[in-house]
């Protein structure tokens, strides 16, 4: 009855249905029941008792019938969207060999009625939202050659009846929630060429006998266990993907006998042992991936004998030794990723022979040394990741020749000198990491103004690089920049107001520098800002209230700016996403505004070692996510809000060195400037009474001073313990 109407904004109240006098609104069953009751009412009371038993039985039968009907109507299986589709109805009416409903937003289960389409050779239901299990009736489509069910929400086991599809060539059911193991019965599908079941929840072993004609087997991203079957070496498949499972054991050398394989992916398992050099004898091999395992030993030189090899991914293992100079034999190599291993030595000079083909070289997080090879810096190079090694020398100016670079990482090495201005030529550069540059003797380096011309930059990290001078205003032209990291340098001068033009900026880290002046109010224009960390600088001015417009701001840290003479703007209570506010060791003065209670997500509030005055606002108890409050060594006074102490989320409350009156429970008394959850502490034992001095004859004891309760851990001038505090007040409307 509500179809076609706007839904109510809230659940409607039960409606009392009143039937006007003289109207009939009943089912045939209830009408018959009512007729009998009326007839009995007309008969003499003496005859009425004879009908009691019959009437009761009749009423019971009608009631049971209606109850069964109601139950059936509420537990009906949802209708399949496939049955409602015009393409399916036309196929039933006219007969068809191909039924494709790919990407048609189909919902509900795959109906059993599909089995009536016995002439189908192709059924494509991929990229929908189909639910339920695979019906066993699919096994009746004996002419089916292609069954595509990928990217749905199907679950349950694969029915063994699929083995009856003797003509099946392609079976795709990737990205569902299928469980159980791959049925051994599928080995009967002798015509099968493509099996794609990646992205499910399949378990058990890898099947080893899936037909002689198999060209592609994708079982990636499941929960398969056991070893890689050596029998797979007899397959004539072009693609074998077993990545992202829980496979153990070694890589069988028998895989080197696969005569036609082009893509072999064993990444992200728990494989161990060495890499069989015989894999390099596969003349058709284009891509070999074994990253994310427990492989050890050296990289076999024989791997590069495969003349067709274009991609070798062996990162995140325990490989050691040098990168083989035989790498130059793979003249078509485009991708070489060896990061997060234990490789040593220099990058082989022979890599220069690949400068026309190599697009990605990733060797970060090893123990490589030597200088950055300049001959690699060619126009073909897209990604160069050399970070976290022991490379020496300077950043080569030839980097400006690699005009296709999108990602450059040279951080955490032993490089010296300046950031080269030639980086400004890289118009496609999206991520630049040049952290940890050591200063060259007698040279002061700064942030190159030319970086403002690298307008594709999204990530710029120049941390710990001994940079002097000011931040160039030209950085304001990097409108795609999302992260700017220039912390731990010697930068001075003001923070450029032009940073407010960075409308994509999310994170700004400029702490531990010598920046002066004010936090520019123009930063409020960068509405995507989530993190602003400017601590440990020489900032001086009032914090701009305009920052309250940063609705996405989660962290604001200006602590450690000793000359920052500011009050806490009440407008900051509008920062609805703010989680951390750090103002410690500044010249913060004035009261803590009650409006801060409006920052509903606030978890960390640090304002210790400041000149805060006044009382602690009761509105702090509105902050239901508050975990860490550090307000010690300030001029706060007055009573401690009892509702604040009882906040379930609160882990640390540090108020020592203030004049706040109230008892802080021992488990909340934080260490000096600690932001970690404190350990449970044992209350100190009471001190023994001091010894009384000896009295002269006739001397009286002096009058005792007024008694005060003993000091307890975390208390500040604690009065007698109050009665249990009331629950915290509700948050403001």
ZIGI-V370547 format. One record per pair of residues at least 6 apart in sequence whose ideal C-beta (glycine too) atoms are under 6 Angstrom apart, sorted by the first residue. I is the first residue (numbers start at 1). J is the second residue. D is the distance in Angstrom with one decimal. If there is no record, write none. Layout:
# ZIGI-V370547
i=<I:I>
j=<J:J>
d=<D:D>
This chain:
# ZIGI-V370547
i=<19:29:33:40:40:78:80:80:80:81:81:81:82:82:82:83:85:91:91:95:97:97:98:99:100:101:102:102:102:103:106:106:107:109:109:110:112:112:115:115:120:120:121:121:122:123:124:125:126:126:126:127:128:129:130:130:131:133:134:136:136:139:139:139:143:144:144:145:145:146:147:148:149:150:150:150:151:152:154:155:157:158:160:160:163:163:163:167:168:168:169:169:170:171:172:173:174:174:174:175:176:177:178:179:181:181:182:187:187:189:190:192:193:193:194:195:196:197:198:198:198:199:200:202:203:205:206:206:208:208:214:214:215:215:216:217:217:218:219:220:220:220:221:222:224:225:227:228:228:230:230:233:233:233:233:236:238:238:239:240:241:242:243:243:243:244:245:247:248:250:251:251:253:253:256:256:256:260:261:262:262:263:264:265:266:267:267:267:268:269:271:272:274:275:275:277:277:280:280:280:280:282:285:285:286:286:287:288:289:290:291:291:291:292:293:295:296:298:299:299:301:301:304:304:304:304:309:309:310:310:311:312:313:314:315:315:315:315:316:317:319:320:322:323:325:325:328:328:333:334:334:335:336:337:338:339:339:339:339:340:341:343:344:346:347:351:352:355:356:359:359:360:361:362:364:364:364:365:366:368:369:371:372:372:374:374:377:377:377:377:379:379:381:381:382:382:383:384:385:386:387:387:387:388:389:390:391:392:394:394:395:395:397:397:399:400:400:405:405:406:406:407:408:409:410:411:411:411:412:415:416:416:417:418:419:419:421:421:424:424:424:424:426:428:429:429:430:430:431:432:433:434:435:435:435:436:437:439:444:445:446:446:446:447:447:449:449:452:452:452:457:457:458:458:459:460:461:462:463:463:463:464:467:467:468:470:471:473:473:476:476:480:481:481:482:482:483:484:485:486:487:487:487:487:488:489:491:492:494:495:495:497:497:500:500:500:500:502:504:505:505:506:506:507:508:509:510:511:511:511:512:513:514:515:516:518:521:521:524:524:524:528:529:529:530:530:531:532:533:534:535:535:535:536:537:539:539:540:542:543:545:545:548:548:548:552:553:553:554:554:555:556:557:559:559:559:560:561:564:564:565:566:567:568:570:570:573:573:573:573:575:577:578:578:579:579:580:581:582:583:584:584:584:585:586:588:588:589:591:592:592:594:594:597:597:601:602:603:603:604:605:606:607:608:608:608:609:610:612:612:613:615:616:616:618:620:621:621:621:621:622:625:626:626:626:627:627:628:628:629:630:631:632:632:632:632:633:634:636:636:637:639:639:640:640:642:643:646:651:652:652:653:653:654:655:655:658:660:661:663:663:664:664:666:666:666:666:667:669:669:670:683:686:709>
j=<25:62:62:48:51:108:108:109:111:106:107:108:88:106:111:111:101:99:117:119:119:121:122:123:124:125:124:126:127:127:128:130:129:131:132:135:135:137:137:140:141:144:143:145:146:147:148:149:148:150:151:151:152:153:152:154:153:156:159:159:161:161:162:164:167:165:168:167:169:170:171:172:173:172:174:175:175:176:176:177:180:183:183:185:185:186:188:191:189:192:191:193:194:195:196:197:196:198:199:199:200:201:200:201:203:204:207:209:210:211:211:211:213:215:216:217:218:219:218:220:221:221:222:222:223:226:224:229:229:231:235:237:237:238:239:237:240:241:242:241:243:244:244:245:245:246:249:247:252:252:254:254:255:257:258:260:260:262:263:264:265:266:265:267:268:268:269:269:270:273:271:276:276:278:278:279:281:284:282:284:286:287:288:289:290:289:291:292:292:293:293:294:297:295:300:300:302:302:303:305:306:306:306:309:308:310:311:312:313:314:313:315:316:316:317:317:318:321:319:324:324:326:326:327:329:330:330:333:332:334:335:336:337:338:337:338:339:340:340:341:341:342:345:348:348:350:350:353:354:357:359:360:361:362:363:362:363:364:365:365:366:366:367:370:373:376:375:378:380:380:382:383:384:385:385:387:388:388:389:389:390:393:391:396:396:398:398:399:401:402:403:404:402:405:404:406:407:408:409:410:409:411:412:412:413:414:413:414:416:417:415:420:420:422:422:422:425:426:429:428:430:431:432:433:434:433:435:436:436:437:438:440:440:445:434:448:448:450:450:451:453:454:454:456:454:456:456:458:459:460:461:462:461:463:464:464:465:466:468:467:467:468:469:467:472:472:474:474:475:477:478:481:480:482:483:484:485:486:485:487:488:488:489:491:490:493:496:496:498:498:501:504:502:505:504:506:507:508:509:510:509:510:511:512:512:513:513:514:517:515:520:520:522:522:523:525:526:526:528:526:529:528:530:531:532:533:534:533:535:536:536:537:538:537:538:541:544:546:546:547:549:552:550:553:552:554:555:556:557:558:557:559:560:560:561:561:564:563:566:566:569:571:571:572:574:577:575:578:577:579:580:581:582:582:584:585:585:586:586:587:587:588:590:593:593:595:595:596:598:599:599:601:599:602:601:603:604:605:606:607:606:608:609:609:610:607:610:611:614:612:617:617:619:619:622:625:623:625:627:628:629:630:631:630:632:633:633:634:634:636:635:638:636:641:641:644:641:643:644:728:731:649:647:649:650:649:651:652:675:653:654:655:654:655:656:657:657:658:658:660:659:661:662:660:662:725:728:725:677:670:678:664:668:670:664:716:716:716:717:715:718:714:715:681:683:713:714:680:713:714:678:713:710:720>
d=<5.4:5.0:5.7:5.6:5.7:5.0:3.9:5.4:4.4:4.1:4.7:5.2:5.4:5.8:5.8:5.4:6.0:5.2:5.9:5.6:5.6:4.7:4.6:5.5:4.1:5.5:4.9:4.9:5.4:4.2:3.9:5.7:5.0:5.9:3.2:5.7:5.4:4.8:3.7:4.4:5.3:5.6:5.4:4.8:4.3:5.5:4.4:5.4:4.6:4.4:5.6:4.7:5.5:5.8:4.2:6.0:4.9:3.5:5.4:4.4:4.3:3.0:6.0:4.1:5.8:5.3:5.9:5.2:4.8:4.5:5.2:4.7:4.4:4.8:4.4:5.7:4.6:5.5:4.3:4.2:3.7:5.6:4.9:4.6:3.8:5.7:4.6:5.9:5.4:5.8:5.5:5.1:4.2:5.6:4.3:5.6:4.9:4.6:5.0:4.0:5.5:5.8:4.2:4.8:5.8:3.0:4.8:4.6:5.8:5.6:5.3:4.7:5.4:4.5:4.8:5.0:4.5:5.6:4.5:4.1:5.2:4.7:5.5:4.2:4.7:4.0:5.6:5.7:3.7:4.0:5.8:5.1:5.5:5.3:4.3:5.8:5.6:4.5:5.7:4.6:4.5:5.2:4.3:5.6:4.1:5.0:3.7:5.9:5.7:4.2:4.1:3.4:5.1:4.2:5.7:5.3:5.5:4.9:4.4:5.5:4.4:5.7:4.6:4.2:5.3:4.4:5.6:4.1:4.9:3.7:5.9:5.8:4.2:5.2:3.4:5.2:5.5:5.5:6.0:5.4:4.5:4.7:5.4:4.3:4.9:4.6:4.5:5.1:4.0:5.6:4.3:4.3:3.8:5.9:5.8:3.6:3.6:4.1:4.4:4.1:5.1:5.8:4.4:5.8:5.5:5.1:4.3:5.5:4.2:5.7:4.7:4.6:5.3:4.6:5.5:4.2:4.5:3.7:5.9:5.8:4.2:3.9:4.7:5.4:4.6:4.4:4.6:6.0:5.3:4.9:4.0:5.5:4.7:5.6:4.6:5.9:4.2:5.4:4.4:5.6:4.2:4.5:4.0:5.6:4.5:4.7:3.7:4.4:5.5:5.6:5.0:4.6:5.5:4.3:5.0:4.8:6.0:4.7:5.3:4.4:5.5:4.2:4.9:3.3:5.4:5.9:3.8:4.0:5.8:5.8:4.5:4.2:5.6:4.2:4.6:4.3:5.0:4.5:5.6:4.4:4.5:4.2:5.8:5.6:4.8:4.4:4.7:5.5:5.3:4.5:5.2:5.6:4.6:6.0:5.2:5.5:4.5:5.5:4.4:5.6:4.2:4.3:5.3:4.4:5.6:5.7:4.3:4.9:5.9:3.8:6.0:5.5:4.8:5.0:6.0:3.1:4.3:5.2:5.5:5.3:4.8:4.7:5.4:4.2:5.2:4.4:3.7:5.6:5.2:5.6:4.5:5.2:4.6:3.5:5.4:5.6:4.2:4.1:3.0:5.6:4.2:5.5:5.5:5.6:5.0:5.9:5.4:4.8:4.2:5.4:4.7:5.8:5.6:4.3:5.5:4.9:4.0:4.1:4.4:5.9:5.7:5.6:3.5:5.8:5.8:4.6:5.2:2.9:5.9:4.8:5.1:5.5:5.3:4.9:4.8:5.5:4.2:5.3:5.2:5.4:5.5:4.5:4.1:5.8:4.9:3.6:5.4:4.7:4.6:2.8:4.4:5.5:5.2:5.8:5.4:4.8:4.5:5.4:4.5:5.2:4.7:6.0:4.7:5.4:4.6:5.4:4.2:4.4:3.6:5.6:5.8:4.0:4.2:3.3:5.3:4.0:5.6:5.3:5.9:4.6:5.8:5.5:5.1:4.4:5.1:5.0:5.5:4.9:4.4:5.3:4.7:5.4:5.5:4.1:4.8:3.4:3.8:4.3:4.1:5.5:4.5:6.0:5.2:5.7:5.2:4.8:4.5:5.3:4.5:5.2:4.9:4.5:4.5:3.8:5.4:4.3:5.1:4.7:4.6:4.6:4.0:4.3:3.8:5.7:4.7:5.6:5.5:5.8:5.3:4.8:4.5:5.6:4.1:4.4:4.2:5.6:5.1:5.2:4.1:5.6:4.5:5.9:4.0:5.9:4.2:4.1:3.5:5.1:3.5:5.5:5.0:5.8:4.7:5.6:5.4:4.8:4.2:5.5:4.4:4.6:4.5:4.8:5.7:4.6:5.7:6.0:3.9:4.1:3.4:5.8:5.9:3.7:4.1:2.9:4.0:5.7:4.9:5.0:5.0:4.6:5.1:4.5:5.6:4.5:4.8:5.6:4.8:5.5:4.1:5.5:4.6:3.3:6.0:5.7:4.7:5.0:5.7:3.7:4.8:4.1:4.5:5.6:5.8:5.7:5.7:5.4:4.9:4.6:5.7:5.0:4.7:5.7:4.5:5.7:4.8:4.9:3.9:5.5:4.6:5.3:3.8:5.4:5.8:5.2:2.7:3.5:3.7:5.3:4.7:3.7:5.9:5.4:4.2:3.9:5.9:5.1:5.9:5.1:5.2:4.9:4.4:3.9:5.9:5.3:5.6:4.3:5.4:5.9:5.3:2.6:5.5:5.8:6.0:5.6>
